[in-house]
Each structure stands twice: as structure tokens, then as C-alpha cells.
Amino acid sequence: MAEIPGDRSPAERLHRGSSADLDAILGLEFRVLDEGFVRVVDYMGSDASIVQAARVSYGAGTKRTSDDEALIRYLIRHAHTTPLEMCEIKLHVRVPMDCWRQWIRHRTASVNEYSTRYSLAIDACQKTAHDGWRVQSSGNRQGSQGLLPPEIGARLSAVETQLHENARAAYEDRLAAGVAREQARKDLPLSNYTEAYWKIDLHNLLHFLGLRMDSHAQFEIREYARLIGNEIVSRWCPLAWRAFVDYRLGELRLSRLEVEVLGLILRGDPDAAIAKAEAIGWLKLLSDGSLVASRERAEFELHLLELGVRAPWAPVRAESPNL
């Protein structure tokens, strides 16, 4: 259990790997969305624990913070993950069920969730503001792009409120009639909040944050991830957090094929780059002369855009809506 700052000497606290900044927020609720929250229940380790594990052959290792930071940055830059597993944290989260379904797919944590077989379902649902209804993405079946007009959203939000009220009333009516809790809950909406204790090591937590803080992640889980990273991990292991932000968030990964095509472009040989892209299968044509949609090519073009490089086939590119 994390101790109160000042109850041990600085040397003892460093050896244990505690964090005064994280101790200061233990038990505090950080609000997320409308009814959700995240709070730190307990933790073990800190930046000092990562350094200690990495330098186990050398005892305490160096004493200079700059050396410790350089080591942590090297570990994260080169994906040496075991030392990060020396740090663990336990969070108490309240999260909508649909968001929790994505969250629980990360199977590298220990979880104990609130049970509606034993307890009454939490009387809270995530609500959508009239200007918060997202439009289905045309290019990504699991994503969204843009927002519906507020006047349409107002109607949808009103219907949502009624749906929540009806579902809760039906649930409570079943309980009053003597229906078992495990059955009475079955028609509660996915917007209903659940709670859980979630314990995970730093390596797997950073992997979770790398995926869920990404702009392609669903907005709701991205809000939780941003809070956990910016408000909790940044206090817990600030050196590791800064390295993660610098080397993992917003990183640009290129496959072998992308490196080969990019190399030809940068060497000033666009014809060879186009020939290579054709050989890979990125530039197949339909009968009307337009390019067949290719997710791999589209992702590479986004990489080029980030680098300020123009795709050599761009002038003739006319993406087909088919696929």
C-alpha cells in the first residue's frame, strides 16, 4: 500500500519506489465523461524501480537523475519492456458498458468487476449531448467522422433519455416483482455504467495507452486513456511517461515495403517508386482507370503526408468508392 509522504526517509522511499506526486492523489476521483471516474487505489514502484531492475547487476546504479532518465528513454526507445513490469498500479474505474467491452479486451490486467448478480445495477447511464452524435465513417467500418447537426441530435438525445428511463423502470419493476437480479438486468442498455478494479503493470499500461490514446480509438475510451496518462502515469513515473510521449505517442512506423517505396521517392526516382508500388499491389486499376481502394496504400499516403512528401502517383489517383 502506498504510504503517506514523509512517513519514511527519502532513501527508504527511493528504495521502495514510491512517488510523492502519486501519493498526493491516492483515492481522488478524476471525472470522465458525464458519470464516469478513475481513481488510484494502490501502486508499487516508480521510475526508480525501472532503473533498479535494469541495473540489477550494478546494485543501486548511478545516482544522477540525468543518467536514470537516459536509461529509461533507451529502454522505451528500444522496446526493452521487462524493467517496466516492475511497476504496477491498481485503478478503480466507472465506465459505460460499451466502452468497458473494448477496455476488457486488454487481457494483460487483473480485473474484478462490480457484479449485478449480487448488487443493484448502478443507476447511471452515459448521456449524449445534442451536439455530440457522431456520423459513421465512410472509410472505416468501426469509426466515426464528423457530427450530426445539433437539431437532429436534440431529437436523438430526447429519445435516448426516454430509453434510459424506460429501461431503468423495467429493471426496478422486475426486482419489485421478485425477479432474480441476474435476470432482471438483461435489458439494461450498454450505456449503463459499471465499475471495476483494474490492476496492470506499467509496460502493459503503456501499450493500452498507446492504442487507446490514438486518434483512431473511440472517443469515450480515448477520454479515459488520456486522463490515465496525463493525470496519473505522468505523476507516477514522469521519466517513463515523457519517454513514452516522445517515442510512442504519435510515432510513425514504416513497414519494409513502405521504407523501400519511400527510399525511391526520396532518391528522386518516382518512376521506380510507382513500379514498386504496382508490384506490391497498391496501384491496381478498375476498368474506368481509377485506383482500386487499398487500405495499405492509404495508410502509406497518410505517412507521406505527415512527412511532407508527395506520393508520385497522386496526380492520377482517383479512389474508387468500391471496396
N, C-alpha and C positions, 0 to 999 in steps of 0.2 A: 504494500500500500504506500502510495506517495506520502511523504511526511511533510509537515508544515515547515516552510522556510525558516531557517535559523535554529532548528532543533538538533542539528549536528554541525560539526566543524566543516569549513569549506573543503578540507582534504577528504573527510569522510563522505561528504555529499558528492564530490567528484568521483570518488571510487565507486560509489553506489550507482552513479549515473543518473542523478536526479536533475530536474530542471525547475529552477525557481519561477520562471515565467509560466510554465505549465501548472505548477503547484498553485499559482495565483488564480487559475480559472477552474480548478477541480470542482465539479458539481454544478457549475454555472450553465444555464441553458442558453444556447445560441439559437435564436428562432430562424426557421427556414420555411419558405412558402407562407401559408396563412396559419396553419395549426401545427406545423412540424417543429422539431428541435433536434439538436445534437448537444450532448454534454459528455465531458470526460469523467469516467468513473474511476479509472486506475491506469497506471502505466509502469513500465520498467525500462530503464536505460535512457540514454541521451546520446548526443554527439560523442561524448567521452567513451561511451560503451562501444561505439563503432570503431573508434581509434584503438581502444584497448584490444578488441577482438582481432583487428587487422595486424596489430603489432604484438601478438601474444608471445612470440619468440623473444621479444625485447623487453618484456615486463611492462613498465609504465610508459615506455617510449619517450618521445620528445615532449617537452613542456611548452613549447611555443604554439600559441593558437594558430599562427600562420601555417606552421608545419602540419598541424592537425587538419586544418581546412584543405590544404593542398592534397593530403592523403585522401580525405573524404571525396573531394572532387575527382581524383583519379579513379577511385573505386566506382563511383557512379558513372563517370565518363566511359569506363571500360566494362561496365556491367559485372563487376565483382560484387555479388549480392550477399554472400553469406554473412559478412560483418553487420549488414543492416538488419539481419534476422535476430540479432541480439537485443533489439529494441521491440517492445510490444506495447500496445495500447488497447484499452477497453472503453468503448463508447456506448452510451445509451442513446438510442435514436428513436424518434417518432417520425414515421414516413408513410405516405399513401401506399396502398397495397400494390397498385400497378407499378409504381416506382420500386417498391421492395422486390418485386419479381425480377427486375433487372439486377438489383443490388445483390440478391442472394445467389445469382449465377456465379459470383466470385467465390469459389469453393475453398479458398485458402484461409478462411477465418473460422473461428469458433463462434457459434450463434446460439442464443437462447431467446426465443420469441414469445411474446405475450400470447397466451392461448385463450381463444374464445370458446373452447370446450369447457374450460373451468371458470372463466370470468366473463363478465358482460363485455360485449364489444365496445370499443372506445366510441363515445358519442361525438365524433368529429369526422367530417369529410373535407377533402380538398375542394375548394370552390374556384371557379374560373371567372375572372373579371370579364366584363363586357368587351374589353379591348384586348383580351388575351387568348382568343380562339385562333389556333394556327391552321394554316392551309396545308394539305397533303403535298409533299414534294413530288414534282413530275419526274425527277430523275433518280429518286431514292425511295424505294417502297417502304422503308422503315423510318423515314424522316419527314420533316416539315419545312416549309419555306413561306415566309410572309404571314400576314394576319388577315382574318376576315374583317370586313367593315364593322365598326362598333354597333351600328344599328341592327345588324344581323346577330352580332354577339350578344346584345342585350336580350333578344328573344331566347337564344340558346341558354344564357345564364339563368333566366327565369324558369325555363323548363328544367334545368339542372337542379335548382333549388327545390322545386316541387318533387322531383325524383328522389332526392336525398330525404326529404321529409316523409314521403310515402314509404320508402324502404325502411326507414327507422321505425315508423309507426307499425308496419307489418311485423318487424322483428320483435318489438316490445309486446305486440298483441299475442304473438306466438308464445312468448315467455309467460305472459299472464295466463294463458290457457293451459300451461303446464308442459309445453313442448320442450324437449331437451335442447340445451344450448348448442350442442353440436349440430343439430338440425335447423334450429331457428335462425342460425346465422347465414344460411346458404344463399339468400338473395340480397345480402348486403353488397353495395357497389364496390368496384375496385378503387374508388376514390376514398374509401374508408381508411382511416389511419390505423396502423399497427405500431407496436413498439418492440424493441429488441435490444439485448446486449450483444455487442459485436466486438470480438477481440481478434486482433490481427497484428502481425509483425510489420516493421517498417518497410521491408522490401516489398511485401505483397500489398501493403497500403499504397505505396508509391505507384505500383503497377495499376491498382484500382484508380488512383487519381489521374494517371496518365491517360487512361481510357475515358474516364467519366468527366474530366475537365475539358476534354476535347470539344471543339465546336460542333462536331457531328453527334455528340451524345444528346439524349433527350434533355430538354430544358430543366425538368424537375430534378432529375438525378444530378445534373450539372450544378445546380444550385447547392445541393448537399456537398458535392465534391469540392466546390470552390470554398465553401465555408470550412470544411475539414482541413483543407490545405492551407488556406490563408490565415485562419484564425487559430488552428490547433497545431498542425505539424510545424508551422513556422515558429511557434513558441517552444515546441518540444525539442526539435532538432534543427535549429536555424541554419547550421552549416550544411547539413544534408539537404535541407529544403532549398537553399539558394542554389546548390549544385543541381538539384532536380529541375528547378525552374530554368536554369541556364542550358542544361543538356538534354532534358526530356520534353518539357513543355514547348510545343511549337517546333520541335525538331523536324528536320527534313530527311527522311530515309529514302535512299535510292536503291533499287534492285540492280543486279548485274546488268540486265538488259538496258535499264534506264541510264546507267553510267556509260555504257557503250554508245548509246544514241546521243547522249549529252556531250560526250567527248568529241564525237564527229561534228556536232554543231559548233562547239567552242573552237575546234580547229579550223573552222571556216569551210567545211565540206558539206553543205546542205544536201547535195545530191546523194552522197553516201549515207547521210543520216536518214533520208527518205527511203533509200533502198533497204537499210537495216530495219526501219520501222515496217516496211512492207514484208520483209522476210519474217519478222516476228508475228505478223498478222494484224497489225494495228490499223492498216490503211486499206482494208477490203472495201470494194465499191459495190453499190447496188446498180441495178440496170439503168437508173436515171443519172448515174455518175456521182451520186452523193456517197459519203462515207457511212459504212455500217457503224452503228454505235459500238464503242468499245470502252468499257469501264477502265481497263488498264491504261489505254491511251489518254482517256480523260483525266485520270489521276496524274499521269506524267505531265500533261499540259498544265495542270494546276501547279505542279512543282516548278515548271519552267516559268510560270507567271510569278511565283514567289521569288525566283532568282532574277527576274527581269530579262529573261531570254525568250525570244520568239520562236515558236515551232515553225520549221521550214515548210511544213505542209499547210500552215494556217491560211494562206490566201485562197486555197481551193477547198478548204474544209467547209462542208455543209452537212451537219449532223442529221442523220435520218431519225425521224421520230419512232421508227420501228425498232423494237427490242425491249 
